[in-house]
Amino acid sequence: MALPSTIYRVKIQLSDVDRGVYESLQATVARHPSETEERLVARLLAYALFYEPELTFTRGISAGDEPDLWVKGPDDRVLLWVEVGLPEADRVVKAGRHAERVVLIACGRALPNWEQQHLPKLAGVSNLSIIRFDQAFINGLAATLDRSISWSATITDGNLYINVGAETFETVFKNG
């Protein structure tokens, strides 16, 4: 018998000073049994960083042909493809051919090895942005996870601040 997904109720008070986006976000997100809490945190960070009204979570891990989040246009074309983790380079190259813009939130314990192996293969993907998060930042947020998540997120000058209760987590996210 397969294990069920774990459902999380998410509230994010978003203040993205860099883009002028100030929103109260609410979402219900499923964490697949094979997904780590750290990966879930990265998906939620991607949701905050790239929020726009049309941004939606996909079936993610359950659907091999979909990213973690995307924005589709009225004609069903993929305008933004957001991938989280350390995917195979071929997957990202393919996304680059089918989406207007591709963002990879690169995170995981094997990030340094992944970069050595896959970054050269991604050099030709002109519509790709890669954002790297410090693993300690991701781990710290994952340690606070509860089935009901309430974050206050502030983005300013390439810095990301997440308040969880009385605790503040901060990082500089590297885009490039």
N, C-alpha and C positions, 0 to 999 in steps of 0.2 A: 504494500500500500504506500502510495506517495505521500510525503509530508505536505501539509497545506502551507500556503504563503502566510506570512505574518502581516497584518494590516496596521498601518500607522496613520494617525490623524495629525496633520501638519499645519501649523500656523506660523507664518513668517511675516514679521513687520519689516518691510524692505525700505531702506533709504539708500538709493544708489545715487549719490551726489554726482558722480562722474557722468551719468546719463540723464540725470534729472528725473528719475523714476522713484516715486514714493507710493507704495501700495501695501495693502494688507492682504497677504496671500493665504489661501486655504486650499489644502489638497488632501486626498486620501491616497496613500501610496502603499503598494504591496511589495514586500521583500520576499523574493523567491527563496525556498529553502537552501539553495546553493549560493545565494548572495550573502556576502559578509556585511556586517554593520558598517564597516569602513566604506564599502562601495555604496551603500545606501546614503551615507553622509555625503559622499562625492556627488551623487545624483541630486541631492537636495541643494548642495552648493551650486551646481550647474543651473538648477531651476532659478535660484536667486540671482546669479550673475547674468543670466541671459533672458530674464523674465520679459515677456511681452504678452499681451492678452491671448494670442494664438498659440503660445508655447504649451505643448502637452507632453505628458509622460506617455510612452508607448508600452507595449507588452514586454519590452526590454529583453532580458535573458531568455524569456520564453519564446521570443520570435527572433530567429537568427538574421532575418532580413531587415530588421528595424533598428534604429539607434535607441538610445535611452530616452531622449527627448527630441522633439522636432517641431518645426513650424511648417505647415503646408499652406500653399496658396489656394485661392478659390478654384483653380484649375487642377488641383491635386499634385502640383509640382512641389518638391521639397525645397523650401527656401532656406531653412536652417536645420542641419543635422548635428546633434550633440551626442558624442560618444564618451563614455566614462570608463576609465581603467587603462588597461594595456593591451589593446587589440592587435591583431595581426596587421601588418602594413598593407596587405592586399585589400583588406576590408575598408581601410581608410582611403586608399587610392580609389576604390570603386565608389565610395560615398562622394568623393571629390568630383567624380564624373557625373553623378546623378543629382547632386544638390548644389544650390547656388553658393552656399557657405557651409563649411564644415568646421566644427570646434571639437577638439579632443581635450578632455579633462584628464590629463595623464597623472595617475597616482597609483601607488602600490609599492610594496616592499621591493619588488624587482625593477623599479623604475630605472636605476642606472644601467642595468644590463639591457633592458628593453630599449633605452635610448641608443646604446651602442649598436644594437642589432637592427633596429627599425628606422631610426631617424634618417639615415642615408637614403632609404627607399622612399621616404616621404618628401624629400627635397623638391620634387617636381610638382607637388600638389599646391598650386598657387592660391587656391581658395581655402586653405587650411590654416587655422590658428591652433596652437597648442598651449594650454595653460597647465602649469605644474603646481601641485600643492605639496607642501612639506608634510611628510607622513606623520610627524608628531602632532601637527595641527589636526589632521583627520582622526588620528587615534584619540586625541583628547575629546573631540566632539562625539565620537562613537561611544566613549565611556559614559556620556551623559544621556544616551538615548533611552527613551521611554516610549510606550505605545502612543502617547500623546506628546507630540514635539511642539515646543513653543520657542521660537528663536526671534531675536531682533538682529537684523543684519544691516550693517552699514558698509558701504563701499565708497571709498574716496581716495583719489590719487594712487590707485593700484594697491591699496591696502583693504583688507577685508576684516571686519570686526563682527564677531558673532557673540551675542549675549544670550546665555542660557541661565535663567534664574539670576543669581548674584555673581555668576562667573562670566568672565570675558575671555574669549579666545581671539587671537589676532594673527594674521599672516600677510605677507606680501605675496601676491600671486604673480607668477612669472608668465608673461604672455609672449610667445615667440617660438 
